[in-house]
Amino acid sequence: MNIAEFRCPAESVMRSPPANLSPGDAPLFAAERTRTYRTVPAVQLEHVRVHADGVCLRRARSMFLPTLVFPQDTLSLRHAVKAALMLPSAALRGSRGLVRREYRRGLLLTDLYLGGFFHWVAEILPKVTALVAAGVELEGEHLLVPACRDAAYVGESLAAFGLRAEVIRPTEYAAVERLTFIPRLTPSGNVRPAVMRRLAETVRIHAGAGAGSGRIYVTRGRAAKRRLVNEAEILPLLAQHGFRVVCMEELSLMEQVRLAAGSTAIAGLHGAGLTHMLWVPAGGRVLEIRAAGDRKNNCYYGLASDLGHSYHYVLARKQSPLATSQRSDFVVDVQRFEQALRGLVRTDVN
């Protein structure tokens, strides 16, 4: 199939409730219990300049004008403001003093300028997975990655598909005759189950991962934000139930994949480390420590259900009540955590 013919079909998803759902917490998950995703076609633009920050300039007559290459029904206010600030600066900046790299065909791998491991694995890599699954011929398509998204895991994960990214550095820009972009397959924080399962299997095979019977707890002790302040109080409980405490930053992506694939359960505070439930074989157990009262950040609940895992949760208090869930540190009630942990262990088949 030619990449221009690609269409990701419409799809509806129904999710199982959390395994330890308290009736009073049902509203926290209500918005994600069912989802419907629209058909997503490939978008192609002619004569485009792509810069290191992901901003594209499209030629219109004799001028290059900034263009949004992620057509969506709606943009969040934060992203709309960010785009409004970036696009005019890109138009004024132009390409003076930058090295020009020319491409006849290019596939741009970015989305709304979002960075981070979760957004790569759950929102951009699925586009590649869907293209490969549809039989799209990617030979001759240069996979362009803005420098703002350059990270070791990008190359490691693409290698699982036999693909290689070309990073657009801050000192250069890419001049592309025909640029292809795949809009979001789902709203942020959601996934398409079949696509994610295929992605997980492809990466597991590439990593040489095998099944196992371990349990892992992903610590955010080295993170700059969103840490569990009283984590030391729950570590003995985790050890008692056979959980290994791991810091994913210390491992390569393939080492992380093999570790998770050899586990039946993964636990941790809301954060990118829980993305590694992808590599846990279907039927695993997930325990998320999440913000009390948060009805919005359900990405790990949805991902767990879509992968066929049993999802458990425990609510934690934000140390900074006025801060967002992404910015605040947390304190978890140890007794409630132990209760949730015991519930998970009772259902774990290892």
C-alpha positions as CSV (number, residue, x, y, z in Angstrom):
1,M,0.0,0.0,0.0
2,N,1.2,3.5,-0.8
3,I,1.5,5.7,2.3
4,A,-0.9,8.2,0.8
5,E,-3.7,5.6,0.8
6,F,-3.4,4.8,4.6
7,R,-6.5,5.0,6.7
8,C,-6.7,4.0,10.3
9,P,-10.4,2.9,10.6
10,A,-12.9,4.1,13.1
11,E,-13.1,2.0,16.3
12,S,-15.0,1.7,19.6
13,V,-13.5,0.6,22.8
14,M,-15.2,-0.7,26.0
15,R,-13.1,-1.0,29.1
16,S,-13.3,-3.1,32.2
17,P,-13.6,-1.3,35.6
18,P,-10.7,-1.3,38.0
19,A,-10.4,-4.6,39.9
20,N,-10.6,-2.9,43.3
21,L,-13.0,-0.1,42.3
22,S,-14.7,1.6,45.3
23,P,-18.2,2.7,44.3
24,G,-17.4,6.2,45.4
25,D,-14.5,6.4,42.9
26,A,-16.5,5.4,39.9
27,P,-16.7,9.0,38.6
28,L,-12.9,9.1,38.4
29,F,-12.9,6.5,35.6
30,A,-16.3,7.2,34.0
31,A,-15.0,9.2,31.0
32,E,-12.7,6.4,29.8
33,R,-15.0,3.4,30.2
34,T,-16.1,3.7,26.6
35,R,-14.4,5.5,23.7
36,T,-15.0,5.9,20.0
37,Y,-12.2,6.8,17.6
38,R,-12.7,8.3,14.2
39,T,-11.1,7.3,10.9
40,V,-7.6,8.8,10.6
41,P,-6.2,9.4,7.1
42,A,-2.6,10.2,6.2
43,V,-2.0,13.9,5.5
44,Q,0.4,14.9,2.7
45,L,2.0,18.4,2.1
46,E,4.2,19.5,-0.8
47,H,7.4,21.6,-0.4
48,V,7.7,21.8,3.3
49,R,10.5,22.9,5.6
50,V,10.8,21.1,8.9
51,H,12.8,22.6,11.7
52,A,14.4,21.1,14.8
53,D,11.5,22.2,17.0
54,G,9.0,20.3,14.8
55,V,7.5,23.5,13.3
56,C,6.8,23.1,9.6
57,L,6.8,25.9,7.0
58,R,4.8,25.2,3.9
59,R,5.5,27.0,0.6
60,A,2.6,29.1,-0.6
61,R,3.4,30.9,-3.8
62,S,6.6,32.6,-3.2
63,M,6.5,32.5,0.6
64,F,6.9,29.8,3.3
65,L,4.1,30.0,5.8
66,P,3.9,28.2,9.2
67,T,1.4,25.3,9.1
68,L,0.0,22.9,11.7
69,V,0.6,19.4,10.5
70,F,-1.6,17.8,13.2
71,P,-5.2,18.6,12.1
72,Q,-7.5,17.7,15.0
73,D,-11.1,18.5,15.9
74,T,-9.9,20.5,18.8
75,L,-6.6,21.7,20.4
76,S,-6.2,22.1,24.2
77,L,-5.8,25.7,25.3
78,R,-2.2,25.0,26.3
79,H,-1.3,23.6,22.9
80,A,-3.2,26.3,21.0
81,V,-1.2,29.0,22.9
82,K,2.1,27.1,22.4
83,A,1.4,26.8,18.7
84,A,0.4,30.4,18.5
85,L,3.7,31.4,20.0
86,M,5.9,29.0,18.0
87,L,4.5,29.5,14.5
88,P,5.0,33.2,14.1
89,S,8.6,32.9,15.5
90,A,9.2,30.2,12.9
91,A,8.0,32.4,10.1
92,L,10.2,35.2,11.2
93,R,13.2,33.0,11.8
94,G,13.2,31.4,8.4
95,S,16.2,29.2,7.5
96,R,19.0,31.7,7.3
97,G,22.2,30.3,8.7
98,L,20.9,26.7,8.8
99,V,22.2,23.8,6.9
100,R,19.7,22.6,4.3
101,R,19.0,18.8,4.0
102,E,16.9,17.8,1.0
103,Y,14.5,14.9,0.9
104,R,12.1,13.8,-1.8
105,R,9.9,11.9,0.6
106,G,9.6,12.2,4.4
107,L,7.4,10.9,7.2
108,L,7.4,13.3,10.1
109,L,7.3,11.6,13.6
110,T,6.1,14.1,16.1
111,D,2.8,15.3,17.5
112,L,1.8,18.6,19.1
113,Y,5.4,19.2,20.3
114,L,4.9,16.6,23.1
115,G,8.1,15.0,24.4
116,G,8.6,12.2,26.9
117,F,8.7,8.4,26.8
118,F,4.9,7.8,27.3
119,H,4.0,10.1,24.4
120,W,6.5,8.5,22.1
121,V,5.4,4.9,22.9
122,A,1.7,5.5,23.2
123,E,1.0,8.2,20.6
124,I,3.8,8.3,18.0
125,L,5.1,4.7,17.7
126,P,1.6,3.4,17.3
127,K,1.4,5.4,14.0
128,V,4.4,3.4,12.8
129,T,2.9,0.2,14.0
130,A,-0.4,0.9,12.2
131,L,1.4,1.7,9.0
132,V,3.4,-1.5,9.1
133,A,0.3,-3.6,10.0
134,A,-1.6,-2.1,7.0
135,G,1.2,-3.1,4.7
136,V,2.4,0.4,3.9
137,E,5.7,0.5,2.0
138,L,8.0,2.6,4.0
139,E,11.1,2.0,1.9
140,G,12.1,5.4,0.5
141,E,10.3,7.3,3.2
142,H,12.8,9.2,5.4
143,L,11.6,9.0,9.0
144,L,12.2,12.6,10.3
145,V,12.4,13.2,14.0
146,P,12.8,16.8,15.4
147,A,15.7,17.3,17.7
148,C,13.3,18.3,20.5
149,R,12.2,14.6,20.5
150,D,15.6,13.0,20.1
151,A,16.2,10.3,22.7
152,A,17.9,6.9,22.8
153,Y,14.6,5.0,23.1
154,V,13.4,6.5,19.8
155,G,16.1,4.7,17.8
156,E,15.9,1.6,19.9
157,S,12.2,1.2,19.4
158,L,12.2,1.9,15.7
159,A,14.9,-0.7,15.2
160,A,12.3,-3.3,16.3
161,F,10.5,-2.5,13.1
162,G,13.7,-2.5,11.0
163,L,13.5,1.3,10.7
164,R,15.9,4.2,11.5
165,A,15.1,7.8,12.3
166,E,16.9,10.9,10.9
167,V,17.1,13.6,13.5
168,I,16.7,17.3,12.4
169,R,19.4,19.1,14.4
170,P,19.1,22.7,15.6
171,T,21.8,23.7,13.1
172,E,19.7,22.5,10.1
173,Y,16.3,22.1,8.6
174,A,14.8,19.5,6.3
175,A,13.5,20.6,2.9
176,V,10.9,17.9,1.9
177,E,9.2,17.7,-1.5
178,R,6.4,15.6,-0.2
179,L,5.9,15.3,3.6
180,T,3.6,12.8,5.1
181,F,2.1,13.1,8.6
182,I,-0.2,10.8,10.4
183,P,-2.6,12.7,12.8
184,R,-3.3,11.3,16.2
185,L,-4.9,7.9,16.1
186,T,-6.7,8.7,19.4
187,P,-7.0,11.6,21.8
188,S,-4.0,12.0,24.1
189,G,-4.0,9.4,26.9
190,N,-5.9,6.8,24.8
191,V,-4.7,4.0,22.6
192,R,-6.1,1.5,20.1
193,P,-5.9,-2.0,21.7
194,A,-5.0,-4.0,18.6
195,V,-2.3,-1.6,17.6
196,M,-0.7,-1.5,21.0
197,R,-0.7,-5.3,21.3
198,R,1.0,-5.6,18.0
199,L,3.5,-2.9,19.0
200,A,4.2,-4.7,22.3
201,E,4.7,-8.1,20.6
202,T,7.0,-6.6,17.9
203,V,9.3,-5.0,20.5
204,R,9.2,-8.0,22.8
205,I,10.4,-10.3,20.0
206,H,13.1,-7.8,19.0
207,A,14.3,-7.7,22.6
208,G,14.4,-11.4,22.9
209,A,12.1,-11.2,25.9
210,G,10.6,-14.3,27.5
211,A,7.9,-14.8,30.1
212,G,8.6,-14.9,33.8
213,S,7.1,-14.7,37.2
214,G,8.6,-11.5,38.7
215,R,7.0,-8.4,40.2
216,I,8.4,-4.9,39.8
217,Y,7.9,-1.6,41.4
218,V,9.0,1.4,39.3
219,T,10.5,4.2,41.5
220,R,10.5,7.8,40.6
221,G,13.1,8.6,43.2
222,R,15.4,10.1,40.7
223,A,12.7,12.1,38.9
224,A,12.8,15.9,39.1
225,K,9.0,16.0,39.8
226,R,6.1,13.9,40.8
227,R,7.8,11.8,43.5
228,L,6.3,9.8,46.3
229,V,7.5,11.6,49.4
230,N,6.9,8.7,51.8
231,E,8.1,5.9,49.4
232,A,10.4,4.5,52.1
233,E,7.4,3.5,54.1
234,I,6.0,1.2,51.4
235,L,9.2,-0.4,50.3
236,P,9.1,-3.0,53.1
237,L,5.6,-4.0,52.0
238,L,6.7,-4.3,48.4
239,A,9.7,-6.5,49.4
240,Q,7.4,-8.7,51.5
241,H,5.3,-9.4,48.4
242,G,8.2,-10.1,46.1
243,F,8.4,-6.8,44.3
244,R,11.8,-5.7,42.9
245,V,12.4,-2.0,43.0
246,V,13.7,-0.7,39.7
247,C,14.8,2.7,38.4
248,M,14.1,2.5,34.7
249,E,16.5,5.4,33.9
250,E,19.4,3.1,34.7
251,L,18.5,0.6,31.9
252,S,18.4,0.7,28.1
253,L,15.0,0.3,26.5
254,M,15.6,-3.3,25.6
255,E,16.7,-4.1,29.1
256,Q,13.5,-2.4,30.4
257,V,11.5,-4.5,27.9
258,R,13.1,-7.8,29.0
259,L,12.6,-6.9,32.7
260,A,8.9,-6.1,32.3
261,A,8.3,-9.1,30.0
262,G,9.6,-11.3,32.7
263,S,7.1,-10.0,35.2
264,T,3.4,-10.6,36.0
265,A,2.8,-7.4,37.9
266,I,4.0,-3.8,37.8
267,A,3.3,-1.0,40.3
268,G,4.3,2.6,40.7
269,L,3.3,6.2,40.9
270,H,1.5,7.7,37.9
271,G,4.3,8.4,35.4
272,A,6.1,7.1,32.4
273,G,7.5,4.0,34.2
274,L,4.0,2.5,34.1
275,T,4.2,2.5,30.3
276,H,6.3,-0.6,30.7
277,M,3.1,-2.6,31.4
278,L,3.1,-2.8,27.6
279,W,5.8,-5.5,27.8
280,V,4.1,-7.5,30.6
281,P,2.4,-10.5,29.0
282,A,-1.4,-10.2,28.7
283,G,-3.2,-11.1,32.0
284,G,-0.8,-9.2,34.1
285,R,-1.5,-7.0,37.1
286,V,-1.0,-3.2,37.3
287,L,-1.1,-1.1,40.5
288,E,-1.2,2.7,40.0
289,I,-0.7,5.3,42.8
290,R,-2.7,8.2,41.5
291,A,-4.0,11.6,42.6
292,A,-7.2,11.6,44.6
293,G,-10.0,13.3,42.8
294,D,-8.3,13.2,39.4
295,R,-10.8,12.4,36.7
296,K,-8.6,13.4,33.8
297,N,-5.3,11.4,33.9
298,N,-6.6,7.9,33.1
299,C,-4.0,6.9,30.5
300,Y,-2.7,4.0,32.6
301,Y,-6.1,2.7,33.5
302,G,-7.1,2.7,29.9
303,L,-3.8,1.2,28.7
304,A,-4.0,-1.6,31.3
305,S,-7.6,-2.5,30.3
306,D,-6.8,-2.4,26.6
307,L,-3.8,-4.7,27.1
308,G,-5.9,-7.3,29.0
309,H,-4.3,-6.5,32.4
310,S,-6.1,-6.3,35.7
311,Y,-5.9,-2.7,36.9
312,H,-5.7,-1.8,40.6
313,Y,-5.2,1.7,42.1
314,V,-4.7,3.6,45.3
315,L,-5.4,7.3,45.7
316,A,-2.7,9.6,47.1
317,R,-2.7,13.1,48.4
318,K,-0.9,15.8,46.5
319,Q,1.7,17.5,48.6
320,S,1.0,20.8,46.7
321,P,-2.8,21.0,46.4
322,L,-2.7,23.9,43.9
323,A,-0.2,22.2,41.6
324,T,-1.3,19.9,38.8
325,S,-1.0,16.2,39.1
326,Q,2.0,16.3,36.7
327,R,3.9,18.8,38.9
328,S,3.1,17.9,42.5
329,D,4.8,15.3,44.7
330,F,2.5,12.8,46.5
331,V,1.9,11.2,49.9
332,V,0.2,7.8,50.0
333,D,-1.7,6.3,52.9
334,V,0.4,3.2,53.9
335,Q,-2.6,1.2,55.1
336,R,-4.6,1.9,51.9
337,F,-1.5,1.0,49.8
338,E,-1.1,-2.3,51.7
339,Q,-4.8,-3.1,51.2
340,A,-4.5,-2.5,47.4
341,L,-1.2,-4.4,47.2
342,R,-2.7,-7.4,49.0
343,G,-5.7,-7.3,46.6
344,L,-3.3,-7.4,43.6
345,V,-1.2,-10.2,45.0
346,R,-4.3,-12.3,45.7
347,T,-5.2,-12.2,42.1
348,D,-1.7,-12.6,40.7
349,V,-1.2,-16.0,39.1
350,N,2.6,-16.3,39.6
